[in-house]
Structure formats: C-alpha cells, structure tokens
Amino acid sequence: MNAPNIRKSTPVLIVDEIEKSLPFWQERLGFERTVEVPDGDRVGFAILVNGSVEIMYQTAALLHKDSDAHTAIFHNDKTFLFIEVDDIASLATALDGFEIIMPRRETFYGSTEIGYREPGGHYVTFAQMKR
C-alpha cells in the first residue's frame, strides 16, 4: 500500500469567542490573521499564521451551523498544542500575565518547556529544544 503524501496539519480550536484569543496570538506572539469569516457581528472562523505554524479558530456556534457530524460529537473538548520556539525566556516575557498551567521545567527528552491556557481554554506548551 502506498501511503498518501501528507503536506500539512493544522489544528482547529473550537471556542465560544475567537476575539478573546486573538491578543494571545497576534499581539503577544506576532501571528497574522490571514483569513476571517464573520458570523453575524462576531468572528466565526479565523486562520492565524506565524512562519510555518498555522492555527485555525472556529466558534462553537458556527460549528453547529456548519457540520451536523461534528456537532454530534463535540462536547466542549479542548486541544493540547505543542509549539517549538527558539527562546523560551522571550516567549515567557511576551506572554506575561496569561495563565500558566505548567511552570517552566526541564524535560528528560532535552527541552525547556512552559505551558499556558490560552483565553479560549485550550492548552499550549511551548518548548525550546536543546541543540
């Protein structure tokens, strides 16, 4: 069997309000909003990009309008993201004031990590790998 050529993987984070999460990514971490889909007077869907990292957000309200199949299995689930950075100290400075759920630590696999809960409730671990 030939395996398919997989080119990219992008998480889709489901939240109640996308607007709450935008400062975390855009103002603090320099992500650019490349796509925005309105849902009434709110943002219903957005794509955020920084270099090769892409994150999509969709509101639960738009998910319910968009996909019966996903609506049937979605139970306000949360996602865990793992993102590698060059400088964990500057990352921590940039995110000062956001909720830390995992204090900075050294791991057995050679990274320094710190974990946050972004404003939409999802968990993001940032890691600086030892090289």
DSSP file with accessible surface (Angstrom, degrees, kcal/mol):
  #  RESIDUE AA STRUCTURE BP1 BP2  ACC     N-H-->O    O-->H-N    N-H-->O    O-->H-N    TCO  KAPPA ALPHA  PHI   PSI    X-CA   Y-CA   Z-CA
    1    1 A M              0   0  222      0, 0.0     2,-0.5     0, 0.0     0, 0.0   0.000 360.0 360.0 360.0 133.8    0.0    0.0    0.0
    2    2 A N        -     0   0  158      1,-0.0     0, 0.0     0, 0.0     0, 0.0  -0.776 360.0-132.1 -88.2 126.7    1.3    3.5   -0.9
    3    3 A A        -     0   0   82     -2,-0.5     2,-0.0     1,-0.1    -1,-0.0  -0.515  27.9-107.0 -74.4 145.4    0.9    5.9    1.9
    4    4 A P        -     0   0  102      0, 0.0     2,-0.8     0, 0.0    -1,-0.1  -0.360  31.6-108.6 -69.8 152.7   -0.6    9.3    1.0
    5    5 A N        -     0   0  145     -2,-0.0     2,-0.6     2,-0.0     0, 0.0  -0.747  34.1-157.1 -81.7 111.5    1.6   12.3    0.8
    6    6 A I        +     0   0  134     -2,-0.8     3,-0.1     1,-0.1    -3,-0.0  -0.830  15.8 177.3 -95.5 123.4    0.7   14.4    3.8
    7    7 A R        -     0   0  223     -2,-0.6     2,-0.3     1,-0.3    -1,-0.1   0.734  57.0  -4.0 -99.8 -25.5    1.6   18.1    3.3
    8    8 A K        -     0   0  135      2,-0.0     2,-0.4     0, 0.0    -1,-0.3  -0.987  46.2-151.5-166.6 152.3    0.4   19.9    6.4
    9    9 A S        -     0   0  113     -2,-0.3    45,-0.3    -3,-0.1    -3,-0.0  -0.997  16.7-179.4-134.3 128.8   -1.5   19.6    9.7
   10   10 A T        -     0   0   32     -2,-0.4    45,-0.2    43,-0.1     2,-0.1  -0.988  22.4-132.6-130.3 123.3   -3.4   22.5   11.2
   11   11 A P        -     0   0   41      0, 0.0    45,-2.6     0, 0.0     2,-0.6  -0.473  11.2-149.3 -72.0 145.2   -5.3   22.4   14.5
   12   12 A V  E     -a   56   0A  61     43,-0.2     2,-0.6    -2,-0.1    45,-0.2  -0.974  12.6-157.2-113.3 113.8   -8.8   23.8   14.5
   13   13 A L  E     -a   57   0A   0     43,-3.2    45,-2.2    -2,-0.6     2,-0.5  -0.837   4.6-148.5 -96.7 122.4   -9.6   25.2   18.0
   14   14 A I  E     +a   58   0A  20     -2,-0.6     2,-0.3    63,-0.2    45,-0.2  -0.789  29.3 160.7 -93.6 127.1  -13.3   25.4   18.9
   15   15 A V  E     -a   59   0A   1     43,-2.0    45,-2.0    -2,-0.5    46,-0.3  -0.899  49.2-122.2-138.9 165.8  -14.1   28.3   21.2
   16   16 A D  S    S+     0   0  122      1,-0.3     2,-0.4    -2,-0.3    45,-0.2   0.881 103.9  17.6 -75.0 -41.2  -17.1   30.4   22.3
   17   17 A E        -     0   0   64      1,-0.1     4,-0.5    41,-0.1     3,-0.5  -0.957  57.2-167.3-138.0 117.7  -15.5   33.7   21.2
   18   18 A I  S >> S+     0   0    0     25,-0.6     3,-1.6    -2,-0.4     4,-1.1   0.879  85.6  69.9 -68.2 -36.8  -12.5   34.0   18.9
   19   19 A E  T 34 S+     0   0   57      1,-0.3     3,-0.4    24,-0.2    -1,-0.2   0.823  92.1  58.3 -55.0 -34.0  -11.9   37.6   19.8
   20   20 A K  T 34 S+     0   0  117     -3,-0.5     4,-0.3     1,-0.2    -1,-0.3   0.811 107.7  46.6 -65.4 -30.8  -10.7   36.7   23.3
   21   21 A S  T <> S+     0   0    0     -3,-1.6     4,-1.4    -4,-0.5     3,-0.3   0.661  90.5  82.8 -87.2 -16.7   -7.9   34.6   21.9
   22   22 A L  H  X>S+     0   0   12     -4,-1.1     4,-3.4    -3,-0.4     5,-0.6   0.897  86.2  53.5 -61.4 -42.5   -6.6   37.0   19.3
   23   23 A P  I  4>S+     0   0   40      0, 0.0     5,-2.1     0, 0.0     6,-0.3   0.895 104.4  57.9 -60.8 -36.0   -4.4   39.1   21.6
   24   24 A F  I  45S+     0   0    0     -4,-0.3     5,-0.3    -3,-0.3    -2,-0.2   0.935 121.3  25.4 -55.9 -48.0   -2.6   35.9   22.8
   25   25 A W  I  <5S+     0   0    0     -4,-1.4     6,-2.5     3,-0.2     4,-0.5   0.906 131.7  33.7 -86.7 -46.4   -1.5   35.0   19.3
   26   26 A Q  I  X5S+     0   0   49     -4,-3.4     4,-1.0     4,-0.2    -2,-0.1   0.966 125.1  32.5 -80.7 -55.6   -1.4   38.3   17.4
   27   27 A E  I  4<S+     0   0  151     -5,-0.6    -3,-0.2    -4,-0.3    -1,-0.1   0.886 131.0  31.1 -72.9 -38.9   -0.3   41.0   19.9
   28   28 A R  T  4<S+     0   0   99     -5,-2.1    -3,-0.2     1,-0.1    -1,-0.2   0.815 131.9  27.4 -90.9 -33.1    2.0   38.8   22.0
   29   29 A L  T  4 S-     0   0   29     -4,-0.5    -3,-0.2    -5,-0.3    -2,-0.2   0.398  99.5-117.3-116.8   2.5    3.3   36.2   19.6
   30   30 A G     <  +     0   0   53     -4,-1.0    -4,-0.2     1,-0.2     2,-0.1   0.693  52.7 159.8  75.4  20.0    3.2   38.0   16.2
   31   31 A F        -     0   0   17     -6,-2.5     2,-0.4    -9,-0.1    19,-0.2  -0.480  32.6-137.0 -73.2 148.3    0.7   35.8   14.4
   32   32 A E  E     -B   49   0A 128     17,-3.1    17,-2.5    -2,-0.1     2,-0.9  -0.885   9.9-129.8-106.9 135.1   -1.0   37.3   11.4
   33   33 A R  E     +B   48   0A  78     -2,-0.4    15,-0.2    15,-0.2     3,-0.1  -0.759  33.4 170.3 -83.2 107.7   -4.7   36.8   10.8
   34   34 A T  E     +     0   0A  69     13,-2.0     2,-0.4    -2,-0.9    -1,-0.2   0.688  63.9  28.7 -95.1 -22.2   -4.8   35.7    7.1
   35   35 A V  E     +B   47   0A  57     12,-1.2    12,-2.1     2,-0.0     2,-0.4  -0.998  60.3 177.7-139.4 139.7   -8.5   34.6    6.9
   36   36 A E  E     -B   46   0A  98     -2,-0.4    10,-0.2    10,-0.2     7,-0.0  -0.977   6.4-170.2-143.2 127.8  -11.5   35.9    8.8
   37   37 A V  E     -B   45   0A  61      8,-3.0     7,-2.9    -2,-0.4     8,-1.6  -0.978  19.9-138.8-117.9 119.8  -15.1   34.7    8.3
   38   38 A P  E     -B   43   0A  92      0, 0.0     2,-0.3     0, 0.0     5,-0.2  -0.406  13.1-166.6 -75.4 154.0  -17.8   36.7   10.0
   39   39 A D  E >  S-B   42   0A  35      3,-2.8     3,-1.4     1,-0.1     2,-0.3  -0.832  70.3 -54.1-135.6  92.0  -20.8   35.1   11.8
   40   40 A G  T 3  S-     0   0   73     -2,-0.3    -1,-0.1     1,-0.2     4,-0.1  -0.547 119.9 -21.3  70.0-129.9  -23.2   38.0   12.4
   41   41 A D  T 3  S+     0   0  155     -2,-0.3     2,-0.3    -3,-0.1    -1,-0.2   0.282 129.1  73.2 -94.9  11.4  -21.3   40.7   14.2
   42   42 A R  E <  S-B   39   0A 100     -3,-1.4    -3,-2.8   -24,-0.0     2,-0.6  -0.757  91.6 -98.6-116.0 168.1  -18.7   38.3   15.5
   43   43 A V  E     -B   38   0A   9     -2,-0.3   -25,-0.6    -5,-0.2   -24,-0.2  -0.761  36.4-179.9 -83.9 124.4  -15.7   36.5   14.0
   44   44 A G  E     +     0   0A   0     -7,-2.9    15,-2.3    -2,-0.6     2,-0.3   0.719  66.7   9.2 -96.9 -26.3  -16.9   32.9   13.3
   45   45 A F  E     +BC  37  58A  38     -8,-1.6    -8,-3.0    13,-0.2    -1,-0.3  -0.982  65.3 174.5-154.5 142.2  -13.7   31.5   11.8
   46   46 A A  E     -BC  36  57A   0     11,-2.3    11,-2.9    -2,-0.3     2,-0.5  -0.995  20.1-147.4-150.8 149.0  -10.1   32.7   11.6
   47   47 A I  E     -BC  35  56A  20    -12,-2.1   -13,-2.0    -2,-0.3   -12,-1.2  -0.983  16.2-166.4-116.3 130.7   -6.7   31.5   10.4
   48   48 A L  E     -BC  33  55A   0      7,-3.1     7,-2.6    -2,-0.5     2,-0.4  -0.951   7.3-172.2-117.6 136.1   -3.6   32.7   12.2
   49   49 A V  E     +BC  32  54A  34    -17,-2.5   -17,-3.1    -2,-0.4     2,-0.3  -0.986  19.3 170.4-134.7 138.4   -0.1   32.2   10.8
   50   50 A N  E >  S- C   0  53A  70      3,-2.5     3,-2.1    -2,-0.4     2,-0.2  -0.871  72.2 -53.1-142.1 107.5    3.4   32.8   12.0
   51   51 A G  T 3  S-     0   0   67     -2,-0.3    -1,-0.1     1,-0.3     0, 0.0  -0.423 122.8 -16.3  62.3-126.1    6.1   31.3    9.8
   52   52 A S  T 3  S+     0   0  128     -2,-0.2     2,-0.5    -3,-0.1    -1,-0.3   0.437 117.1  98.0 -91.0   1.7    5.3   27.7    9.2
   53   53 A V  E <   + C   0  50A  49     -3,-2.1    -3,-2.5   -43,-0.0     2,-0.4  -0.802  49.8 179.8 -96.1 127.9    2.9   27.5   12.1
   54   54 A E  E     - C   0  49A  36     -2,-0.5     2,-0.4   -45,-0.3    -5,-0.2  -0.987   5.5-176.0-128.6 136.8   -0.8   27.8   11.3
   55   55 A I  E     - C   0  48A   2     -7,-2.6    -7,-3.1    -2,-0.4     2,-0.4  -0.998   9.0-156.1-132.3 134.9   -3.8   27.7   13.7
   56   56 A M  E     -aC  12  47A  41    -45,-2.6   -43,-3.2    -2,-0.4     2,-0.4  -0.889   4.9-163.0-110.2 143.9   -7.5   27.8   12.9
   57   57 A Y  E     +aC  13  46A   0    -11,-2.9   -11,-2.3    -2,-0.4     2,-0.3  -0.971   9.5 176.2-121.1 141.3  -10.2   29.0   15.2
   58   58 A Q  E     -aC  14  45A  20    -45,-2.2   -43,-2.0    -2,-0.4   -13,-0.2  -0.995  28.6-121.0-140.0 141.3  -13.9   28.3   14.8
   59   59 A T  E  >  -a   15   0A   7    -15,-2.3     4,-2.4    -2,-0.3   -43,-0.2  -0.504  19.8-125.0 -78.8 152.0  -16.7   29.3   17.2
   60   60 A A  H  > S+     0   0   11    -45,-2.0     4,-2.4     1,-0.2     5,-0.2   0.884 112.6  57.9 -60.5 -36.3  -18.9   26.5   18.6
   61   61 A A  H  > S+     0   0   56    -46,-0.3     4,-1.5     1,-0.2    -1,-0.2   0.924 108.7  43.5 -61.6 -43.9  -21.9   28.4   17.2
   62   62 A L  H  > S+     0   0   32      2,-0.2     4,-2.2     1,-0.2    -1,-0.2   0.880 110.3  56.5 -70.9 -35.6  -20.5   28.3   13.6
   63   63 A L  H  X S+     0   0   10     -4,-2.4     4,-2.6     1,-0.2     8,-0.3   0.938 106.6  50.4 -57.8 -44.6  -19.6   24.6   14.1
   64   64 A H  H  < S+     0   0   83     -4,-2.4    -1,-0.2     1,-0.2    -2,-0.2   0.855 114.4  44.0 -64.4 -33.2  -23.2   23.8   14.9
   65   65 A K  H  < S+     0   0  140     -4,-1.5    -1,-0.2    -5,-0.2    -2,-0.2   0.800 119.2  43.9 -76.0 -30.6  -24.4   25.7   11.8
   66   66 A D  H  < S+     0   0  115     -4,-2.2     2,-0.4     1,-0.2    -2,-0.2   0.833 117.5  24.0 -88.4 -39.4  -21.7   24.1    9.6
   67   67 A S     X  -     0   0   20     -4,-2.6     4,-2.4    -5,-0.2    -1,-0.2  -0.881  42.6-172.9-144.0 108.3  -21.5   20.4   10.4
   68   68 A D  H  > S+     0   0  138     -2,-0.4     4,-2.1     1,-0.2    -1,-0.1   0.877  94.1  55.8 -62.4 -37.3  -24.1   18.1   11.9
   69   69 A A  H  > S+     0   0   73      1,-0.2     4,-0.8     2,-0.2    -1,-0.2   0.932 111.9  40.7 -63.8 -45.3  -21.5   15.3   12.2
   70   70 A H  H >> S+     0   0  109      1,-0.2     4,-1.6     2,-0.2     3,-0.6   0.884 111.8  56.7 -71.0 -37.1  -19.0   17.4   14.2
   71   71 A T  H 3< S+     0   0   41     -4,-2.4     3,-0.2    -8,-0.3    -1,-0.2   0.907 102.0  57.3 -58.9 -39.2  -21.8   18.9   16.3
   72   72 A A  H 3< S+     0   0   73     -4,-2.1    -1,-0.2     1,-0.2    -2,-0.2   0.796 116.8  32.6 -65.1 -28.1  -22.9   15.4   17.3
   73   73 A I  H << S+     0   0  112     -4,-0.8     2,-0.4    -3,-0.6    -1,-0.2   0.549  92.3 103.4-107.7  -8.8  -19.5   14.5   18.8
   74   74 A F     <  +     0   0   35     -4,-1.6    -4,-0.0    -3,-0.2     0, 0.0  -0.626  34.9 169.3 -80.7 126.3  -18.3   17.9   20.1
   75   75 A H  S    S-     0   0  141     -2,-0.4    -1,-0.1     0, 0.0    -4,-0.0  -0.300  72.4 -77.8-128.3  45.8  -18.6   18.2   23.9
   76   76 A N  S    S-     0   0   86      1,-0.1    -2,-0.1   -61,-0.0   -16,-0.0   0.855  75.1-179.0  59.8  35.6  -16.7   21.4   24.5
   77   77 A D        -     0   0   91      1,-0.1     2,-0.3    45,-0.0   -63,-0.2  -0.270  16.0-140.1 -64.6 152.8  -13.5   19.4   24.1
   78   78 A K        -     0   0   66    -65,-0.1     2,-0.3    44,-0.0    44,-0.1  -0.868   8.3-136.4-117.4 153.4  -10.1   21.2   24.5
   79   79 A T        -     0   0   47     -2,-0.3    44,-2.5   -65,-0.1     2,-0.5  -0.768   3.1-143.0-109.3 149.8   -6.9   20.8   22.5
   80   80 A F  E     -d  123   0B 151     -2,-0.3     2,-0.4    42,-0.2    44,-0.2  -0.968  20.2-166.4-111.0 122.1   -3.3   20.5   23.6
   81   81 A L  E     -d  124   0B  18     42,-3.0    44,-3.0    -2,-0.5     2,-0.5  -0.856   9.3-159.4-107.5 146.9   -0.8   22.2   21.3
   82   82 A F  E     +d  125   0B 112     -2,-0.4     2,-0.5    42,-0.2    44,-0.2  -0.989  15.7 179.5-125.1 118.1    3.0   21.7   21.4
   83   83 A I  E     -d  126   0B  22     42,-2.9    44,-2.2    -2,-0.5     2,-0.3  -0.981  19.8-140.7-127.0 127.1    4.9   24.5   19.7
   84   84 A E  E     -d  127   0B  90     -2,-0.5     2,-0.3    42,-0.2    44,-0.2  -0.671  23.6-176.4 -87.3 136.2    8.7   24.7   19.5
   85   85 A V        -     0   0   29     42,-3.0    44,-0.4    -2,-0.3     3,-0.2  -0.868  31.6-132.0-127.3 163.4   10.4   28.1   19.9
   86   86 A D  S    S+     0   0  149     -2,-0.3     2,-0.4     1,-0.2    -1,-0.1   0.786  97.3  28.4 -82.7 -31.1   13.9   29.4   19.7
   87   87 A D     >  -     0   0   76      1,-0.1     4,-1.8    40,-0.1    -1,-0.2  -0.858  57.1-174.9-140.9  99.8   13.9   31.4   23.0
   88   88 A I  H  > S+     0   0    7     -2,-0.4     4,-2.5     1,-0.2     5,-0.2   0.839  86.7  58.0 -65.7 -31.8   11.7   30.2   25.9
   89   89 A A  H  > S+     0   0   43      2,-0.2     4,-2.0     1,-0.2    -1,-0.2   0.933 108.1  44.4 -66.4 -44.3   12.7   33.3   28.0
   90   90 A S  H  > S+     0   0   65      2,-0.2     4,-2.4     1,-0.2    -1,-0.2   0.866 112.0  54.4 -69.6 -32.0   11.5   35.8   25.4
   91   91 A L  H  X S+     0   0   11     -4,-1.8     4,-1.9     2,-0.2    -2,-0.2   0.945 108.2  48.7 -62.0 -47.4    8.3   33.7   24.9
   92   92 A A  H  < S+     0   0   16     -4,-2.5    -2,-0.2     1,-0.2    -1,-0.2   0.894 111.5  49.9 -62.1 -37.9    7.6   33.8   28.7
   93   93 A T  H >< S+     0   0  109     -4,-2.0     3,-1.4     1,-0.2    -1,-0.2   0.932 109.0  52.0 -65.0 -43.1    8.1   37.6   28.6
   94   94 A A  H 3< S+     0   0   31     -4,-2.4    -2,-0.2     1,-0.3    -1,-0.2   0.844 113.9  43.6 -63.1 -32.3    5.8   38.0   25.7
   95   95 A L  T >< S+     0   0    0     -4,-1.9     3,-2.4    -5,-0.1    -1,-0.3   0.215  79.3 146.4-101.4  17.4    3.0   36.1   27.4
   96   96 A D  T <   +     0   0  124     -3,-1.4     3,-0.1     1,-0.3    -3,-0.1  -0.267  68.3  27.2 -54.4 130.1    3.4   37.7   30.8
   97   97 A G  T 3  S+     0   0   75      1,-0.4    -1,-0.3     0, 0.0     2,-0.2   0.171  93.4 113.5 100.4 -16.6    0.0   37.9   32.5
   98   98 A F  S <  S-     0   0   43     -3,-2.4    -1,-0.4     1,-0.1     2,-0.3  -0.570  81.9 -86.2 -85.0 154.6   -1.5   34.9   30.7
   99   99 A E        -     0   0  101     18,-0.4    18,-2.0    -2,-0.2     2,-0.5  -0.413  38.1-152.2 -67.4 121.0   -2.4   31.9   32.8
  100  100 A I  E     +E  116   0B  87     -2,-0.3    16,-0.3    16,-0.2    -1,-0.1  -0.821  19.6 173.4 -91.1 125.0    0.5   29.4   33.3
  101  101 A I  E    S+     0   0B  64     14,-2.1    15,-0.2    -2,-0.5    -1,-0.1   0.596  75.7  35.2-105.4 -16.7   -0.7   25.9   33.7
  102  102 A M  E    S-E  115   0B  39     13,-1.8    13,-2.6     3,-0.0    -1,-0.3  -0.910  84.9-137.0-137.4 105.8    2.7   24.2   33.7
  103  103 A P  E     -     0   0B  94      0, 0.0    10,-0.1     0, 0.0    13,-0.0  -0.210  46.1 -72.6 -57.7 156.7    5.6   26.2   35.2
  104  104 A R  E     +     0   0B 121     10,-0.1     2,-0.3     8,-0.1    10,-0.2  -0.211  67.6 168.5 -52.4 135.9    8.9   26.2   33.3
  105  105 A R  E     -E  113   0B 111      8,-2.2     8,-2.6    -3,-0.1     2,-0.4  -0.972  37.2-120.8-149.4 159.4   10.6   22.9   33.5
  106  106 A E  E     -E  112   0B 117     -2,-0.3     2,-0.2     6,-0.2     6,-0.2  -0.882  34.4-148.0-100.5 137.0   13.4   20.8   32.1
  107  107 A T    >   -     0   0   20      4,-2.6     3,-1.3    -2,-0.4     4,-0.2  -0.655  23.0-119.0-106.5 163.7   12.4   17.5   30.5
  108  108 A F  T 3  S+     0   0  197      1,-0.3    -1,-0.1    -2,-0.2    -2,-0.0   0.702 112.2  60.2 -69.4 -19.7   14.0   14.1   30.1
  109  109 A Y  T 3  S-     0   0  102      2,-0.1    -1,-0.3    20,-0.0    -3,-0.0   0.255 124.2 -94.9 -97.8  13.2   13.9   14.5   26.3
  110  110 A G  S <  S+     0   0   24     -3,-1.3    20,-2.9     1,-0.3     2,-0.3   0.829  81.2 114.5  89.9  35.2   16.0   17.6   26.3
  111  111 A S  E     - F   0 129B   0     18,-0.2    -4,-2.6    -4,-0.2     2,-0.5  -0.941  56.1-135.5-133.5 157.5   13.7   20.6   26.2
  112  112 A T  E     -EF 106 128B  17     16,-2.5    16,-2.8    -2,-0.3     2,-0.3  -0.959  38.5-175.5-105.0 128.0   12.8   23.5   28.4
  113  113 A E  E     -EF 105 127B   2     -8,-2.6    -8,-2.2    -2,-0.5     2,-0.3  -0.898  23.6-177.1-130.1 154.8    9.0   23.9   28.5
  114  114 A I  E     - F   0 126B   7     12,-2.0    12,-2.9    -2,-0.3     2,-0.4  -0.978  17.4-148.9-146.1 140.3    6.3   26.2   29.8
  115  115 A G  E     -EF 102 125B   0    -13,-2.6   -14,-2.1    -2,-0.3   -13,-1.8  -0.924  13.2-177.2-120.5 140.4    2.5   25.7   29.4
  116  116 A Y  E     -EF 100 124B   3      8,-3.0     8,-3.1    -2,-0.4     2,-0.6  -0.892  27.2-132.1-125.6 157.0   -0.3   28.2   29.1
  117  117 A R  E     - F   0 123B  77    -18,-2.0   -18,-0.4    -2,-0.3     6,-0.2  -0.962  32.3-141.3-103.4 116.7   -4.1   28.1   28.8
  118  118 A E    >   -     0   0    1      4,-2.4     3,-2.8    -2,-0.6   -97,-0.1  -0.348  31.7 -95.6 -74.7 161.7   -4.9   30.5   26.0
  119  119 A P  T 3  S+     0   0   50      0, 0.0   -98,-0.1     0, 0.0    -1,-0.1   0.716 123.6  60.4 -57.6 -19.8   -8.1   32.6   26.5
  120  120 A G  T 3  S-     0   0   15      2,-0.1  -104,-0.2  -102,-0.1   -99,-0.1   0.507 121.1-104.8 -83.3  -3.5  -10.3   30.2   24.6
  121  121 A G  S <  S+     0   0   14     -3,-2.8     2,-0.1     1,-0.3  -106,-0.0   0.363  77.6 130.2 100.6  -4.6   -9.4   27.4   27.1
  122  122 A H        -     0   0    1    -44,-0.1    -4,-2.4    -4,-0.1     2,-0.4  -0.442  56.3-119.2 -83.1 158.5   -7.0   25.3   25.1
  123  123 A Y  E     -dF  80 117B  51    -44,-2.5   -42,-3.0    -6,-0.2     2,-0.5  -0.836  25.7-171.6-104.3 132.3   -3.6   24.3   26.4
  124  124 A V  E     -dF  81 116B   0     -8,-3.1    -8,-3.0    -2,-0.4     2,-0.5  -0.979   5.5-166.0-128.7 118.8   -0.4   25.4   24.7
  125  125 A T  E     -dF  82 115B  26    -44,-3.0   -42,-2.9    -2,-0.5     2,-0.4  -0.916   7.9-160.9-101.5 126.0    3.0   24.0   25.6
  126  126 A F  E     -dF  83 114B   4    -12,-2.9   -12,-2.0    -2,-0.5     2,-0.4  -0.895  12.0-169.7-104.7 136.9    6.0   26.0   24.3
  127  127 A A  E     -dF  84 113B   0    -44,-2.2   -42,-3.0    -2,-0.4     2,-0.6  -0.988  21.4-157.9-134.5 137.1    9.3   24.2   24.1
  128  128 A Q  E     - F   0 112B  63    -16,-2.8   -16,-2.5    -2,-0.4     2,-0.2  -0.969  26.3-145.1-109.2 116.4   12.9   25.2   23.5
  129  129 A M  E     - F   0 111B  45     -2,-0.6     2,-0.4   -44,-0.4   -18,-0.2  -0.563  14.6-118.0 -82.9 143.2   14.9   22.2   22.4
  130  130 A K              0   0  126    -20,-2.9    -1,-0.1    -2,-0.2   -19,-0.0  -0.655 360.0 360.0 -77.7 133.5   18.5   21.7   23.4
  131  131 A R              0   0  228     -2,-0.4   -21,-0.0     0, 0.0    -1,-0.0  -0.865 360.0 360.0-118.4 360.0   20.6   21.6   20.3
